[in-house]
Amino acid sequence: MSEIKKLLLNEMNVIMNRTEMFAGMEASLKNVTAKEASWRDQEGDNSIWEIVNHLIFWNSRYLNQFIGLPVPEEGFTNESTFMKTKESAEITEENWEKTVNTLREVSSEWMQAILDCHDEMLMTPPEPERTWWKKISSMNLHTAHHIGQIISIRKKQGSWEPVQWDE
C-alpha cells in the first residue's frame, strides 16, 4: 500500500473512530439524542444534525465523483447543504440514528474506495489545481473542523462528557 493511501486512511480512521489528538466523530456524537442534535444556541446557528447533514452531502458528493458516479452540477448552495428545514415531527430518535448511520456508511465507503483504487487515481487531478489525494485530505480537514463545532455545541448544551483518550 502506498504512503499516500496509508496517510488518507489514517486520517479517516482518526477522524471517525479514534480519540487521539482530538475526539473523533464517534466520540463527538456519542449519546447525542435527537433533541440535542436539533438544538441551536441561537437563530442562524447550525445544529449538530445540520452539521452532520452537511458532511453527508459533501463527503457523498466527493465519493460519487471519485468512484465515477454522476454528480449534479447545479441546484444547491453551501447553506442548503445543512438542510435546515426540519419539522418537529421529523425530529425523532429513529431519524437521528438513520442520519448518523448514513455518515458512518459514507465514511466506510470512502475508506473502501481508497483501499480499492489504483495509486495513480490519487495522483489524478479532478480539478486543475489539485490532485485527488489533496482533495480527500482537505475533505478530512473539513470533517475535523465540524467535529470541533459539534463538541462546542455539546459543551454549550451541557451534554458533553469528557472522553477517554486512545493509547
Chimera marker file (.cmm) of the C-alpha trace (Angstrom):
<marker_set name="trace">
<marker id="1" x="0.000" y="0.000" z="0.000" r="1" g="1" b="0" radius="0.5"/>
<marker id="2" x="1.338" y="3.442" z="-0.919" r="1" g="1" b="0" radius="0.5"/>
<marker id="3" x="2.234" y="6.029" z="1.703" r="1" g="1" b="0" radius="0.5"/>
<marker id="4" x="-0.495" y="8.358" z="0.405" r="1" g="1" b="0" radius="0.5"/>
<marker id="5" x="-3.141" y="5.659" z="0.870" r="1" g="1" b="0" radius="0.5"/>
<marker id="6" x="-1.836" y="4.959" z="4.373" r="1" g="1" b="0" radius="0.5"/>
<marker id="7" x="-1.971" y="8.676" z="5.195" r="1" g="1" b="0" radius="0.5"/>
<marker id="8" x="-5.533" y="9.161" z="3.913" r="1" g="1" b="0" radius="0.5"/>
<marker id="9" x="-6.823" y="6.008" z="5.607" r="1" g="1" b="0" radius="0.5"/>
<marker id="10" x="-5.172" y="7.033" z="8.880" r="1" g="1" b="0" radius="0.5"/>
<marker id="11" x="-6.744" y="10.498" z="8.654" r="1" g="1" b="0" radius="0.5"/>
<marker id="12" x="-10.189" y="8.987" z="8.053" r="1" g="1" b="0" radius="0.5"/>
<marker id="13" x="-9.799" y="6.450" z="10.833" r="1" g="1" b="0" radius="0.5"/>
<marker id="14" x="-8.671" y="9.087" z="13.343" r="1" g="1" b="0" radius="0.5"/>
<marker id="15" x="-11.428" y="11.500" z="12.307" r="1" g="1" b="0" radius="0.5"/>
<marker id="16" x="-14.221" y="8.945" z="12.518" r="1" g="1" b="0" radius="0.5"/>
<marker id="17" x="-13.182" y="6.335" z="15.065" r="1" g="1" b="0" radius="0.5"/>
<marker id="18" x="-10.309" y="7.395" z="17.279" r="1" g="1" b="0" radius="0.5"/>
<marker id="19" x="-9.710" y="9.785" z="20.147" r="1" g="1" b="0" radius="0.5"/>
<marker id="20" x="-6.080" y="10.765" z="19.832" r="1" g="1" b="0" radius="0.5"/>
<marker id="21" x="-5.183" y="14.447" z="19.459" r="1" g="1" b="0" radius="0.5"/>
<marker id="22" x="-8.895" y="15.287" z="19.406" r="1" g="1" b="0" radius="0.5"/>
<marker id="23" x="-12.163" y="13.436" z="19.831" r="1" g="1" b="0" radius="0.5"/>
<marker id="24" x="-13.259" y="11.726" z="16.614" r="1" g="1" b="0" radius="0.5"/>
<marker id="25" x="-16.748" y="11.745" z="15.154" r="1" g="1" b="0" radius="0.5"/>
<marker id="26" x="-17.924" y="8.670" z="17.073" r="1" g="1" b="0" radius="0.5"/>
<marker id="27" x="-16.897" y="10.258" z="20.372" r="1" g="1" b="0" radius="0.5"/>
<marker id="28" x="-18.366" y="13.637" z="19.434" r="1" g="1" b="0" radius="0.5"/>
<marker id="29" x="-21.755" y="12.051" z="18.657" r="1" g="1" b="0" radius="0.5"/>
<marker id="30" x="-21.798" y="9.516" z="21.495" r="1" g="1" b="0" radius="0.5"/>
<marker id="31" x="-25.131" y="9.540" z="23.349" r="1" g="1" b="0" radius="0.5"/>
<marker id="32" x="-26.438" y="12.570" z="21.423" r="1" g="1" b="0" radius="0.5"/>
<marker id="33" x="-30.233" y="12.498" z="21.407" r="1" g="1" b="0" radius="0.5"/>
<marker id="34" x="-32.430" y="13.747" z="18.571" r="1" g="1" b="0" radius="0.5"/>
<marker id="35" x="-33.429" y="16.710" z="20.743" r="1" g="1" b="0" radius="0.5"/>
<marker id="36" x="-29.777" y="17.603" z="21.425" r="1" g="1" b="0" radius="0.5"/>
<marker id="37" x="-28.890" y="17.066" z="17.749" r="1" g="1" b="0" radius="0.5"/>
<marker id="38" x="-31.576" y="19.529" z="16.633" r="1" g="1" b="0" radius="0.5"/>
<marker id="39" x="-30.778" y="22.189" z="19.291" r="1" g="1" b="0" radius="0.5"/>
<marker id="40" x="-29.481" y="25.620" z="18.254" r="1" g="1" b="0" radius="0.5"/>
<marker id="41" x="-27.895" y="28.164" z="20.579" r="1" g="1" b="0" radius="0.5"/>
<marker id="42" x="-29.446" y="30.998" z="18.592" r="1" g="1" b="0" radius="0.5"/>
<marker id="43" x="-31.248" y="31.558" z="15.317" r="1" g="1" b="0" radius="0.5"/>
<marker id="44" x="-28.879" y="31.272" z="12.381" r="1" g="1" b="0" radius="0.5"/>
<marker id="45" x="-26.539" y="28.818" z="14.077" r="1" g="1" b="0" radius="0.5"/>
<marker id="46" x="-26.264" y="25.271" z="12.800" r="1" g="1" b="0" radius="0.5"/>
<marker id="47" x="-27.400" y="22.352" z="14.911" r="1" g="1" b="0" radius="0.5"/>
<marker id="48" x="-25.414" y="19.133" z="15.251" r="1" g="1" b="0" radius="0.5"/>
<marker id="49" x="-27.935" y="17.432" z="12.966" r="1" g="1" b="0" radius="0.5"/>
<marker id="50" x="-27.479" y="20.092" z="10.317" r="1" g="1" b="0" radius="0.5"/>
<marker id="51" x="-23.691" y="19.792" z="10.518" r="1" g="1" b="0" radius="0.5"/>
<marker id="52" x="-23.952" y="16.023" z="10.058" r="1" g="1" b="0" radius="0.5"/>
<marker id="53" x="-26.246" y="16.582" z="7.036" r="1" g="1" b="0" radius="0.5"/>
<marker id="54" x="-23.667" y="18.979" z="5.589" r="1" g="1" b="0" radius="0.5"/>
<marker id="55" x="-20.880" y="16.407" z="5.996" r="1" g="1" b="0" radius="0.5"/>
<marker id="56" x="-23.017" y="13.688" z="4.417" r="1" g="1" b="0" radius="0.5"/>
<marker id="57" x="-23.742" y="15.965" z="1.457" r="1" g="1" b="0" radius="0.5"/>
<marker id="58" x="-20.136" y="16.934" z="0.715" r="1" g="1" b="0" radius="0.5"/>
<marker id="59" x="-18.463" y="13.636" z="1.567" r="1" g="1" b="0" radius="0.5"/>
<marker id="60" x="-21.030" y="11.704" z="-0.528" r="1" g="1" b="0" radius="0.5"/>
<marker id="61" x="-20.678" y="14.130" z="-3.405" r="1" g="1" b="0" radius="0.5"/>
<marker id="62" x="-16.895" y="13.763" z="-3.469" r="1" g="1" b="0" radius="0.5"/>
<marker id="63" x="-17.176" y="9.980" z="-3.099" r="1" g="1" b="0" radius="0.5"/>
<marker id="64" x="-19.537" y="9.732" z="-6.055" r="1" g="1" b="0" radius="0.5"/>
<marker id="65" x="-17.188" y="11.864" z="-8.127" r="1" g="1" b="0" radius="0.5"/>
<marker id="66" x="-14.212" y="9.737" z="-7.049" r="1" g="1" b="0" radius="0.5"/>
<marker id="67" x="-15.846" y="6.424" z="-7.987" r="1" g="1" b="0" radius="0.5"/>
<marker id="68" x="-17.229" y="7.782" z="-11.250" r="1" g="1" b="0" radius="0.5"/>
<marker id="69" x="-20.914" y="8.240" z="-10.459" r="1" g="1" b="0" radius="0.5"/>
<marker id="70" x="-22.782" y="11.254" z="-11.845" r="1" g="1" b="0" radius="0.5"/>
<marker id="71" x="-22.673" y="14.382" z="-9.693" r="1" g="1" b="0" radius="0.5"/>
<marker id="72" x="-25.192" y="17.179" z="-10.346" r="1" g="1" b="0" radius="0.5"/>
<marker id="73" x="-23.506" y="20.469" z="-11.150" r="1" g="1" b="0" radius="0.5"/>
<marker id="74" x="-26.278" y="22.837" z="-10.067" r="1" g="1" b="0" radius="0.5"/>
<marker id="75" x="-29.150" y="23.116" z="-7.659" r="1" g="1" b="0" radius="0.5"/>
<marker id="76" x="-27.576" y="23.784" z="-4.273" r="1" g="1" b="0" radius="0.5"/>
<marker id="77" x="-25.765" y="26.368" z="-2.205" r="1" g="1" b="0" radius="0.5"/>
<marker id="78" x="-23.375" y="25.604" z="0.623" r="1" g="1" b="0" radius="0.5"/>
<marker id="79" x="-26.023" y="26.899" z="3.035" r="1" g="1" b="0" radius="0.5"/>
<marker id="80" x="-28.606" y="24.483" z="1.632" r="1" g="1" b="0" radius="0.5"/>
<marker id="81" x="-26.337" y="21.510" z="2.377" r="1" g="1" b="0" radius="0.5"/>
<marker id="82" x="-27.125" y="21.900" z="6.093" r="1" g="1" b="0" radius="0.5"/>
<marker id="83" x="-30.798" y="21.089" z="5.333" r="1" g="1" b="0" radius="0.5"/>
<marker id="84" x="-32.210" y="23.399" z="7.996" r="1" g="1" b="0" radius="0.5"/>
<marker id="85" x="-35.907" y="22.795" z="7.342" r="1" g="1" b="0" radius="0.5"/>
<marker id="86" x="-36.782" y="20.096" z="9.866" r="1" g="1" b="0" radius="0.5"/>
<marker id="87" x="-40.360" y="19.856" z="11.049" r="1" g="1" b="0" radius="0.5"/>
<marker id="88" x="-40.731" y="18.840" z="14.687" r="1" g="1" b="0" radius="0.5"/>
<marker id="89" x="-42.397" y="15.592" z="13.572" r="1" g="1" b="0" radius="0.5"/>
<marker id="90" x="-39.160" y="14.678" z="11.757" r="1" g="1" b="0" radius="0.5"/>
<marker id="91" x="-37.042" y="15.105" z="14.897" r="1" g="1" b="0" radius="0.5"/>
<marker id="92" x="-37.175" y="11.551" z="16.168" r="1" g="1" b="0" radius="0.5"/>
<marker id="93" x="-34.562" y="9.226" z="17.597" r="1" g="1" b="0" radius="0.5"/>
<marker id="94" x="-35.093" y="6.903" z="14.624" r="1" g="1" b="0" radius="0.5"/>
<marker id="95" x="-34.447" y="9.678" z="12.079" r="1" g="1" b="0" radius="0.5"/>
<marker id="96" x="-31.409" y="10.891" z="14.013" r="1" g="1" b="0" radius="0.5"/>
<marker id="97" x="-29.951" y="7.383" z="14.147" r="1" g="1" b="0" radius="0.5"/>
<marker id="98" x="-30.526" y="6.987" z="10.381" r="1" g="1" b="0" radius="0.5"/>
<marker id="99" x="-28.640" y="10.223" z="9.787" r="1" g="1" b="0" radius="0.5"/>
<marker id="100" x="-25.697" y="9.142" z="11.952" r="1" g="1" b="0" radius="0.5"/>
<marker id="101" x="-25.638" y="5.736" z="10.251" r="1" g="1" b="0" radius="0.5"/>
<marker id="102" x="-25.572" y="7.403" z="6.839" r="1" g="1" b="0" radius="0.5"/>
<marker id="103" x="-22.494" y="9.379" z="7.895" r="1" g="1" b="0" radius="0.5"/>
<marker id="104" x="-20.848" y="6.163" z="9.081" r="1" g="1" b="0" radius="0.5"/>
<marker id="105" x="-21.700" y="4.412" z="5.804" r="1" g="1" b="0" radius="0.5"/>
<marker id="106" x="-20.247" y="7.230" z="3.709" r="1" g="1" b="0" radius="0.5"/>
<marker id="107" x="-17.056" y="7.118" z="5.765" r="1" g="1" b="0" radius="0.5"/>
<marker id="108" x="-16.811" y="3.358" z="5.397" r="1" g="1" b="0" radius="0.5"/>
<marker id="109" x="-17.421" y="3.596" z="1.648" r="1" g="1" b="0" radius="0.5"/>
<marker id="110" x="-14.700" y="6.219" z="1.374" r="1" g="1" b="0" radius="0.5"/>
<marker id="111" x="-12.197" y="4.010" z="3.176" r="1" g="1" b="0" radius="0.5"/>
<marker id="112" x="-13.054" y="1.088" z="0.907" r="1" g="1" b="0" radius="0.5"/>
<marker id="113" x="-12.808" y="3.256" z="-2.214" r="1" g="1" b="0" radius="0.5"/>
<marker id="114" x="-9.318" y="4.353" z="-1.196" r="1" g="1" b="0" radius="0.5"/>
<marker id="115" x="-8.271" y="0.770" z="-0.486" r="1" g="1" b="0" radius="0.5"/>
<marker id="116" x="-9.628" y="-0.369" z="-3.864" r="1" g="1" b="0" radius="0.5"/>
<marker id="117" x="-8.288" y="2.413" z="-6.077" r="1" g="1" b="0" radius="0.5"/>
<marker id="118" x="-5.037" y="2.331" z="-8.003" r="1" g="1" b="0" radius="0.5"/>
<marker id="119" x="-2.392" y="4.626" z="-6.576" r="1" g="1" b="0" radius="0.5"/>
<marker id="120" x="-2.389" y="6.576" z="-9.848" r="1" g="1" b="0" radius="0.5"/>
<marker id="121" x="-6.002" y="7.613" z="-9.179" r="1" g="1" b="0" radius="0.5"/>
<marker id="122" x="-4.916" y="9.524" z="-6.082" r="1" g="1" b="0" radius="0.5"/>
<marker id="123" x="-2.404" y="11.454" z="-8.205" r="1" g="1" b="0" radius="0.5"/>
<marker id="124" x="-5.039" y="12.358" z="-10.821" r="1" g="1" b="0" radius="0.5"/>
<marker id="125" x="-6.467" y="15.875" z="-10.664" r="1" g="1" b="0" radius="0.5"/>
<marker id="126" x="-10.287" y="16.028" z="-10.523" r="1" g="1" b="0" radius="0.5"/>
<marker id="127" x="-9.789" y="19.774" z="-10.734" r="1" g="1" b="0" radius="0.5"/>
<marker id="128" x="-6.911" y="21.626" z="-12.389" r="1" g="1" b="0" radius="0.5"/>
<marker id="129" x="-5.491" y="22.937" z="-9.120" r="1" g="1" b="0" radius="0.5"/>
<marker id="130" x="-5.223" y="19.765" z="-7.004" r="1" g="1" b="0" radius="0.5"/>
<marker id="131" x="-4.973" y="16.011" z="-7.127" r="1" g="1" b="0" radius="0.5"/>
<marker id="132" x="-7.447" y="13.578" z="-5.596" r="1" g="1" b="0" radius="0.5"/>
<marker id="133" x="-5.279" y="12.859" z="-2.575" r="1" g="1" b="0" radius="0.5"/>
<marker id="134" x="-5.160" y="16.579" z="-1.761" r="1" g="1" b="0" radius="0.5"/>
<marker id="135" x="-8.916" y="16.925" z="-2.228" r="1" g="1" b="0" radius="0.5"/>
<marker id="136" x="-9.561" y="13.931" z="0.054" r="1" g="1" b="0" radius="0.5"/>
<marker id="137" x="-7.162" y="15.267" z="2.672" r="1" g="1" b="0" radius="0.5"/>
<marker id="138" x="-8.940" y="18.654" z="2.549" r="1" g="1" b="0" radius="0.5"/>
<marker id="139" x="-12.272" y="16.842" z="2.961" r="1" g="1" b="0" radius="0.5"/>
<marker id="140" x="-10.843" y="15.139" z="6.053" r="1" g="1" b="0" radius="0.5"/>
<marker id="141" x="-9.774" y="18.507" z="7.479" r="1" g="1" b="0" radius="0.5"/>
<marker id="142" x="-13.264" y="19.854" z="6.736" r="1" g="1" b="0" radius="0.5"/>
<marker id="143" x="-14.763" y="16.957" z="8.701" r="1" g="1" b="0" radius="0.5"/>
<marker id="144" x="-12.359" y="17.550" z="11.619" r="1" g="1" b="0" radius="0.5"/>
<marker id="145" x="-13.337" y="21.244" z="11.648" r="1" g="1" b="0" radius="0.5"/>
<marker id="146" x="-17.008" y="20.298" z="12.005" r="1" g="1" b="0" radius="0.5"/>
<marker id="147" x="-16.223" y="17.790" z="14.758" r="1" g="1" b="0" radius="0.5"/>
<marker id="148" x="-14.879" y="20.757" z="16.712" r="1" g="1" b="0" radius="0.5"/>
<marker id="149" x="-18.126" y="22.620" z="16.109" r="1" g="1" b="0" radius="0.5"/>
<marker id="150" x="-20.162" y="19.623" z="17.297" r="1" g="1" b="0" radius="0.5"/>
<marker id="151" x="-18.157" y="19.410" z="20.516" r="1" g="1" b="0" radius="0.5"/>
<marker id="152" x="-18.512" y="23.155" z="21.043" r="1" g="1" b="0" radius="0.5"/>
<marker id="153" x="-22.298" y="22.889" z="20.646" r="1" g="1" b="0" radius="0.5"/>
<marker id="154" x="-22.405" y="19.996" z="23.106" r="1" g="1" b="0" radius="0.5"/>
<marker id="155" x="-20.402" y="21.997" z="25.638" r="1" g="1" b="0" radius="0.5"/>
<marker id="156" x="-22.877" y="24.886" z="25.321" r="1" g="1" b="0" radius="0.5"/>
<marker id="157" x="-25.731" y="22.411" z="25.860" r="1" g="1" b="0" radius="0.5"/>
<marker id="158" x="-24.039" y="20.822" z="28.848" r="1" g="1" b="0" radius="0.5"/>
<marker id="159" x="-24.239" y="17.418" z="27.125" r="1" g="1" b="0" radius="0.5"/>
<marker id="160" x="-20.504" y="16.919" z="26.521" r="1" g="1" b="0" radius="0.5"/>
<marker id="161" x="-18.817" y="14.242" z="28.597" r="1" g="1" b="0" radius="0.5"/>
<marker id="162" x="-15.015" y="14.081" z="28.720" r="1" g="1" b="0" radius="0.5"/>
<marker id="163" x="-13.595" y="11.289" z="26.584" r="1" g="1" b="0" radius="0.5"/>
<marker id="164" x="-11.133" y="8.526" z="27.288" r="1" g="1" b="0" radius="0.5"/>
<marker id="165" x="-8.085" y="9.097" z="25.110" r="1" g="1" b="0" radius="0.5"/>
<marker id="166" x="-6.849" y="6.218" z="22.969" r="1" g="1" b="0" radius="0.5"/>
<marker id="167" x="-3.442" y="4.854" z="23.832" r="1" g="1" b="0" radius="0.5"/>
<link id1="1" id2="2" r="1" g="1" b="0" radius="0.2"/>
<link id1="2" id2="3" r="1" g="1" b="0" radius="0.2"/>
<link id1="3" id2="4" r="1" g="1" b="0" radius="0.2"/>
<link id1="4" id2="5" r="1" g="1" b="0" radius="0.2"/>
<link id1="5" id2="6" r="1" g="1" b="0" radius="0.2"/>
<link id1="6" id2="7" r="1" g="1" b="0" radius="0.2"/>
<link id1="7" id2="8" r="1" g="1" b="0" radius="0.2"/>
<link id1="8" id2="9" r="1" g="1" b="0" radius="0.2"/>
<link id1="9" id2="10" r="1" g="1" b="0" radius="0.2"/>
<link id1="10" id2="11" r="1" g="1" b="0" radius="0.2"/>
<link id1="11" id2="12" r="1" g="1" b="0" radius="0.2"/>
<link id1="12" id2="13" r="1" g="1" b="0" radius="0.2"/>
<link id1="13" id2="14" r="1" g="1" b="0" radius="0.2"/>
<link id1="14" id2="15" r="1" g="1" b="0" radius="0.2"/>
<link id1="15" id2="16" r="1" g="1" b="0" radius="0.2"/>
<link id1="16" id2="17" r="1" g="1" b="0" radius="0.2"/>
<link id1="17" id2="18" r="1" g="1" b="0" radius="0.2"/>
<link id1="18" id2="19" r="1" g="1" b="0" radius="0.2"/>
<link id1="19" id2="20" r="1" g="1" b="0" radius="0.2"/>
<link id1="20" id2="21" r="1" g="1" b="0" radius="0.2"/>
<link id1="21" id2="22" r="1" g="1" b="0" radius="0.2"/>
<link id1="22" id2="23" r="1" g="1" b="0" radius="0.2"/>
<link id1="23" id2="24" r="1" g="1" b="0" radius="0.2"/>
<link id1="24" id2="25" r="1" g="1" b="0" radius="0.2"/>
<link id1="25" id2="26" r="1" g="1" b="0" radius="0.2"/>
<link id1="26" id2="27" r="1" g="1" b="0" radius="0.2"/>
<link id1="27" id2="28" r="1" g="1" b="0" radius="0.2"/>
<link id1="28" id2="29" r="1" g="1" b="0" radius="0.2"/>
<link id1="29" id2="30" r="1" g="1" b="0" radius="0.2"/>
<link id1="30" id2="31" r="1" g="1" b="0" radius="0.2"/>
<link id1="31" id2="32" r="1" g="1" b="0" radius="0.2"/>
<link id1="32" id2="33" r="1" g="1" b="0" radius="0.2"/>
<link id1="33" id2="34" r="1" g="1" b="0" radius="0.2"/>
<link id1="34" id2="35" r="1" g="1" b="0" radius="0.2"/>
<link id1="35" id2="36" r="1" g="1" b="0" radius="0.2"/>
<link id1="36" id2="37" r="1" g="1" b="0" radius="0.2"/>
<link id1="37" id2="38" r="1" g="1" b="0" radius="0.2"/>
<link id1="38" id2="39" r="1" g="1" b="0" radius="0.2"/>
<link id1="39" id2="40" r="1" g="1" b="0" radius="0.2"/>
<link id1="40" id2="41" r="1" g="1" b="0" radius="0.2"/>
<link id1="41" id2="42" r="1" g="1" b="0" radius="0.2"/>
<link id1="42" id2="43" r="1" g="1" b="0" radius="0.2"/>
<link id1="43" id2="44" r="1" g="1" b="0" radius="0.2"/>
<link id1="44" id2="45" r="1" g="1" b="0" radius="0.2"/>
<link id1="45" id2="46" r="1" g="1" b="0" radius="0.2"/>
<link id1="46" id2="47" r="1" g="1" b="0" radius="0.2"/>
<link id1="47" id2="48" r="1" g="1" b="0" radius="0.2"/>
<link id1="48" id2="49" r="1" g="1" b="0" radius="0.2"/>
<link id1="49" id2="50" r="1" g="1" b="0" radius="0.2"/>
<link id1="50" id2="51" r="1" g="1" b="0" radius="0.2"/>
<link id1="51" id2="52" r="1" g="1" b="0" radius="0.2"/>
<link id1="52" id2="53" r="1" g="1" b="0" radius="0.2"/>
<link id1="53" id2="54" r="1" g="1" b="0" radius="0.2"/>
<link id1="54" id2="55" r="1" g="1" b="0" radius="0.2"/>
<link id1="55" id2="56" r="1" g="1" b="0" radius="0.2"/>
<link id1="56" id2="57" r="1" g="1" b="0" radius="0.2"/>
<link id1="57" id2="58" r="1" g="1" b="0" radius="0.2"/>
<link id1="58" id2="59" r="1" g="1" b="0" radius="0.2"/>
<link id1="59" id2="60" r="1" g="1" b="0" radius="0.2"/>
<link id1="60" id2="61" r="1" g="1" b="0" radius="0.2"/>
<link id1="61" id2="62" r="1" g="1" b="0" radius="0.2"/>
<link id1="62" id2="63" r="1" g="1" b="0" radius="0.2"/>
<link id1="63" id2="64" r="1" g="1" b="0" radius="0.2"/>
<link id1="64" id2="65" r="1" g="1" b="0" radius="0.2"/>
<link id1="65" id2="66" r="1" g="1" b="0" radius="0.2"/>
<link id1="66" id2="67" r="1" g="1" b="0" radius="0.2"/>
<link id1="67" id2="68" r="1" g="1" b="0" radius="0.2"/>
<link id1="68" id2="69" r="1" g="1" b="0" radius="0.2"/>
<link id1="69" id2="70" r="1" g="1" b="0" radius="0.2"/>
<link id1="70" id2="71" r="1" g="1" b="0" radius="0.2"/>
<link id1="71" id2="72" r="1" g="1" b="0" radius="0.2"/>
<link id1="72" id2="73" r="1" g="1" b="0" radius="0.2"/>
<link id1="73" id2="74" r="1" g="1" b="0" radius="0.2"/>
<link id1="74" id2="75" r="1" g="1" b="0" radius="0.2"/>
<link id1="75" id2="76" r="1" g="1" b="0" radius="0.2"/>
<link id1="76" id2="77" r="1" g="1" b="0" radius="0.2"/>
<link id1="77" id2="78" r="1" g="1" b="0" radius="0.2"/>
<link id1="78" id2="79" r="1" g="1" b="0" radius="0.2"/>
<link id1="79" id2="80" r="1" g="1" b="0" radius="0.2"/>
<link id1="80" id2="81" r="1" g="1" b="0" radius="0.2"/>
<link id1="81" id2="82" r="1" g="1" b="0" radius="0.2"/>
<link id1="82" id2="83" r="1" g="1" b="0" radius="0.2"/>
<link id1="83" id2="84" r="1" g="1" b="0" radius="0.2"/>
<link id1="84" id2="85" r="1" g="1" b="0" radius="0.2"/>
<link id1="85" id2="86" r="1" g="1" b="0" radius="0.2"/>
<link id1="86" id2="87" r="1" g="1" b="0" radius="0.2"/>
<link id1="87" id2="88" r="1" g="1" b="0" radius="0.2"/>
<link id1="88" id2="89" r="1" g="1" b="0" radius="0.2"/>
<link id1="89" id2="90" r="1" g="1" b="0" radius="0.2"/>
<link id1="90" id2="91" r="1" g="1" b="0" radius="0.2"/>
<link id1="91" id2="92" r="1" g="1" b="0" radius="0.2"/>
<link id1="92" id2="93" r="1" g="1" b="0" radius="0.2"/>
<link id1="93" id2="94" r="1" g="1" b="0" radius="0.2"/>
<link id1="94" id2="95" r="1" g="1" b="0" radius="0.2"/>
<link id1="95" id2="96" r="1" g="1" b="0" radius="0.2"/>
<link id1="96" id2="97" r="1" g="1" b="0" radius="0.2"/>
<link id1="97" id2="98" r="1" g="1" b="0" radius="0.2"/>
<link id1="98" id2="99" r="1" g="1" b="0" radius="0.2"/>
<link id1="99" id2="100" r="1" g="1" b="0" radius="0.2"/>
<link id1="100" id2="101" r="1" g="1" b="0" radius="0.2"/>
<link id1="101" id2="102" r="1" g="1" b="0" radius="0.2"/>
<link id1="102" id2="103" r="1" g="1" b="0" radius="0.2"/>
<link id1="103" id2="104" r="1" g="1" b="0" radius="0.2"/>
<link id1="104" id2="105" r="1" g="1" b="0" radius="0.2"/>
<link id1="105" id2="106" r="1" g="1" b="0" radius="0.2"/>
<link id1="106" id2="107" r="1" g="1" b="0" radius="0.2"/>
<link id1="107" id2="108" r="1" g="1" b="0" radius="0.2"/>
<link id1="108" id2="109" r="1" g="1" b="0" radius="0.2"/>
<link id1="109" id2="110" r="1" g="1" b="0" radius="0.2"/>
<link id1="110" id2="111" r="1" g="1" b="0" radius="0.2"/>
<link id1="111" id2="112" r="1" g="1" b="0" radius="0.2"/>
<link id1="112" id2="113" r="1" g="1" b="0" radius="0.2"/>
<link id1="113" id2="114" r="1" g="1" b="0" radius="0.2"/>
<link id1="114" id2="115" r="1" g="1" b="0" radius="0.2"/>
<link id1="115" id2="116" r="1" g="1" b="0" radius="0.2"/>
<link id1="116" id2="117" r="1" g="1" b="0" radius="0.2"/>
<link id1="117" id2="118" r="1" g="1" b="0" radius="0.2"/>
<link id1="118" id2="119" r="1" g="1" b="0" radius="0.2"/>
<link id1="119" id2="120" r="1" g="1" b="0" radius="0.2"/>
<link id1="120" id2="121" r="1" g="1" b="0" radius="0.2"/>
<link id1="121" id2="122" r="1" g="1" b="0" radius="0.2"/>
<link id1="122" id2="123" r="1" g="1" b="0" radius="0.2"/>
<link id1="123" id2="124" r="1" g="1" b="0" radius="0.2"/>
<link id1="124" id2="125" r="1" g="1" b="0" radius="0.2"/>
<link id1="125" id2="126" r="1" g="1" b="0" radius="0.2"/>
<link id1="126" id2="127" r="1" g="1" b="0" radius="0.2"/>
<link id1="127" id2="128" r="1" g="1" b="0" radius="0.2"/>
<link id1="128" id2="129" r="1" g="1" b="0" radius="0.2"/>
<link id1="129" id2="130" r="1" g="1" b="0" radius="0.2"/>
<link id1="130" id2="131" r="1" g="1" b="0" radius="0.2"/>
<link id1="131" id2="132" r="1" g="1" b="0" radius="0.2"/>
<link id1="132" id2="133" r="1" g="1" b="0" radius="0.2"/>
<link id1="133" id2="134" r="1" g="1" b="0" radius="0.2"/>
<link id1="134" id2="135" r="1" g="1" b="0" radius="0.2"/>
<link id1="135" id2="136" r="1" g="1" b="0" radius="0.2"/>
<link id1="136" id2="137" r="1" g="1" b="0" radius="0.2"/>
<link id1="137" id2="138" r="1" g="1" b="0" radius="0.2"/>
<link id1="138" id2="139" r="1" g="1" b="0" radius="0.2"/>
<link id1="139" id2="140" r="1" g="1" b="0" radius="0.2"/>
<link id1="140" id2="141" r="1" g="1" b="0" radius="0.2"/>
<link id1="141" id2="142" r="1" g="1" b="0" radius="0.2"/>
<link id1="142" id2="143" r="1" g="1" b="0" radius="0.2"/>
<link id1="143" id2="144" r="1" g="1" b="0" radius="0.2"/>
<link id1="144" id2="145" r="1" g="1" b="0" radius="0.2"/>
<link id1="145" id2="146" r="1" g="1" b="0" radius="0.2"/>
<link id1="146" id2="147" r="1" g="1" b="0" radius="0.2"/>
<link id1="147" id2="148" r="1" g="1" b="0" radius="0.2"/>
<link id1="148" id2="149" r="1" g="1" b="0" radius="0.2"/>
<link id1="149" id2="150" r="1" g="1" b="0" radius="0.2"/>
<link id1="150" id2="151" r="1" g="1" b="0" radius="0.2"/>
<link id1="151" id2="152" r="1" g="1" b="0" radius="0.2"/>
<link id1="152" id2="153" r="1" g="1" b="0" radius="0.2"/>
<link id1="153" id2="154" r="1" g="1" b="0" radius="0.2"/>
<link id1="154" id2="155" r="1" g="1" b="0" radius="0.2"/>
<link id1="155" id2="156" r="1" g="1" b="0" radius="0.2"/>
<link id1="156" id2="157" r="1" g="1" b="0" radius="0.2"/>
<link id1="157" id2="158" r="1" g="1" b="0" radius="0.2"/>
<link id1="158" id2="159" r="1" g="1" b="0" radius="0.2"/>
<link id1="159" id2="160" r="1" g="1" b="0" radius="0.2"/>
<link id1="160" id2="161" r="1" g="1" b="0" radius="0.2"/>
<link id1="161" id2="162" r="1" g="1" b="0" radius="0.2"/>
<link id1="162" id2="163" r="1" g="1" b="0" radius="0.2"/>
<link id1="163" id2="164" r="1" g="1" b="0" radius="0.2"/>
<link id1="164" id2="165" r="1" g="1" b="0" radius="0.2"/>
<link id1="165" id2="166" r="1" g="1" b="0" radius="0.2"/>
<link id1="166" id2="167" r="1" g="1" b="0" radius="0.2"/>
</marker_set>
